[in-house]
Structure formats: C-alpha cells, structure tokens
Amino acid sequence: MTRRDELAERLSALEQRLEAACTAAGRARDEVTLVAVTKFHPATDVAVLRDLGVSRFGESRDQEARHKAAEVDGVRWHFVGRLQTNKAASVASYACVVESCDRLRLVAALAAGARTARRELDVLVQVSLDGDPERGGAPTAQVPAIADAVAAAQGLRLSGVMAVAPLAEEPARAFARLAELADRLRRDHPSARELSAGMSADLEQAVACGSTSVRVGTALLGPRPPVLR
Ligand SMILES: *Cc1c(COP(=O)(O)O)cnc(C)c1O
C-alpha cells in the first residue's frame, strides 16, 4: 500500500469518527475544524493530505514548521507547541494561527513579529488544565489578562482558547472546565469563539464539550517516527 493510500484510509476513518462524535453530541460536522498535526512527519505527507482535502496543519517546533511551510503551499499552519519568545517572529512569518500563547511576554513578541511580517495572526490562549508548567499553558487565573493583551495588540486577533487534556484526569471533566472558562471569556471577548480541544485519544469527549477544532496527529498519520537530535 502506498503512503497516499494509507493516509486516504486513515483520513476516511477519522472523518467517520468525527462525524459520529458530532452526531452523538447533537452538533453539525461543520462546527468542528480538523487540524492535522504533522510534527515529525515529512512535508510529503502534508502535500498528500492537502491533495486529499485537508487545509489546516499543526506543528509544534518552529524549525520543522518553517521548512514545511516553505515546501508546501496552499495550506494554513497552526503553531501548537511550546513557543520561546525568540522564535515568535519566525512563527509569525508563516503561521496563520498560534494556539499556544500562554504568557504576556509571548503576546508582545508575537505582536512585534506580526507587525514586522505585515501579517495578522489569530491567537488562542493556551490554558493549563492541570497546572503542570512542563506541559505548557497559562494557569487559569492568568487567562483573562493574557486574552486582554492579545485583544489589545495590533496585528493579533484573539480567537479563543486551547488546551491539552491532563494526564491524570478524565478528559471529559477537564474539557468541561475548559468550556466554562471559554464561555466566561466570550462575555468580554465575543470574537473568541474557538475552543481547540481534542486529540487522537480524546476527540469524542472534546466534541461533546463544544470543541470547535480538534488537533489530530497519530490517528491520521500513524505513529510519529523517532527523531534524531
Ligand atoms: C502532538 C500534538 C497533538 C496531536 O496529538 P495526537 O495524540 O498524535 O493526536 C495535538 N496537540 C498538540 C499541542 C500536540 O503537541
């Protein structure tokens, strides 16, 4: 079987899962966007998935993302990984959405990068649902201030919140907390409509909690190849 056939099969299985998850939640399939997380997979996979109809791709490391963005055109890039401020300008040059904004200094760096690149970036505030600083995300108490800063920054648009399910809690419970936080945030920022939650293992729970965007790697591309560092 060619890689193209494999990806086509995986995409169709994933589509069925998403369709079923939406139906179970009483939602329309078009309320949930698929972001294909291609980290560690080659740019050729991105091109194949693009040709199969996927339009949004997620990456978590700047260097890898930048190379793929230069190699594959006609797609939109979401940056979903831990982001150092010194990489913000680079990310602002190719990403259309930065999902992992989790501190005020990063807001300033992204805004400066967007201005230099003369681009507008959609920004999601990443929320930590377990308080583990190793896994990224802002503590929930800091989310309103970060969101206000994004909304006020020229070149950035606050589009919502993102989170990764904690390791030690039912995803459904954690996503319900995230959905509540997103609702509260929307009272001050009506444009912050996006709720990015759900990955290969927990997309059904996320869709049930109102996720508008799932970030799927393994279920779509298979196991990530080991990287040489
Ligand atoms: C890698 C990654 C994903 C995709 O995870 P899978 O379990 O492979 O679907 C989603 N979100 C973020 C932030 C990631 O780093």
The ligand as a Tripos MOL2 file, in Angstrom:
@<TRIPOS>MOLECULE
LIG
   15    15     1     0     0
SMALL
NO_CHARGES

@<TRIPOS>ATOM
      1 C1          1.2520   16.3460   19.0640 C.3       1 LIG1
      2 C2          0.1120   17.2140   19.4470 C.ar      1 LIG1
      3 C3         -1.2010   16.8970   19.0700 C.ar      1 LIG1
      4 C4         -1.5790   15.6280   18.3340 C.3       1 LIG1
      5 O1         -1.5280   14.5460   19.2100 O.3       1 LIG1
      6 P1         -2.0150   13.0650   18.7960 P.3       1 LIG1
      7 O2         -2.2150   12.3850   20.0840 O.co2     1 LIG1
      8 O3         -0.9060   12.4650   17.9960 O.co2     1 LIG1
      9 O4         -3.2610   13.2150   18.0110 O.co2     1 LIG1
     10 C5         -2.1950   17.8000   19.4170 C.ar      1 LIG1
     11 N1         -1.9320   18.9310   20.1050 N.ar      1 LIG1
     12 C6         -0.6830   19.2630   20.4780 C.ar      1 LIG1
     13 C7         -0.4690   20.5200   21.2430 C.3       1 LIG1
     14 C8          0.3750   18.4060   20.1780 C.ar      1 LIG1
     15 O5          1.6160   18.7430   20.5800 O.3       1 LIG1
@<TRIPOS>BOND
     1     1     2 1
     2     2     3 ar
     3     2    14 ar
     4     3     4 1
     5     3    10 ar
     6     4     5 1
     7     5     6 1
     8     6     7 2
     9     6     8 1
    10     6     9 1
    11    10    11 ar
    12    11    12 ar
    13    12    13 1
    14    12    14 ar
    15    14    15 1
@<TRIPOS>SUBSTRUCTURE
     1 LIG1         1 GROUP 0 **** ****
